[in-house]
């Protein structure tokens, strides 16, 4: 039987983590993105890059 926690964790690893690490490598400092929306940009770009 499939555990819902495993599904959520697996989807997170597949669709978010690779892109987020790529964005963190491209923009290592917080000042490189807009200060107000920096975290939001990183999350959205992380999902988009995956």
C-alpha positions, -999 to +999 in steps of 0.1 A: +000+000+000+012+035-009+019+058+021+007+094+014+038+107+032+060+088+007+040+102-022+044+138-010+081+134-002+087+118-036+069+145-055+089+171-035+121+154-045+112+151-081+095+184-088+111+209-064+145+200-050+165+198-083+153+232-095+157+248-061+193+237-058+200+249-093+185+284-084+205+285-052+236+278-073+228+306-097+219+331-070+239+322-039+234+356-022+200+369-012+209+404-025+209+392-061+171+389-061+146+414-050+147+416-012+109+416-008+101+386-030+135+368-029+122+336-012+091+336-034+112+339-066+135+311-054+105+288-048+088+296-081+120+293-101+128+261-083+095+245-094+099+259-129+135+247-133+126+211-122 
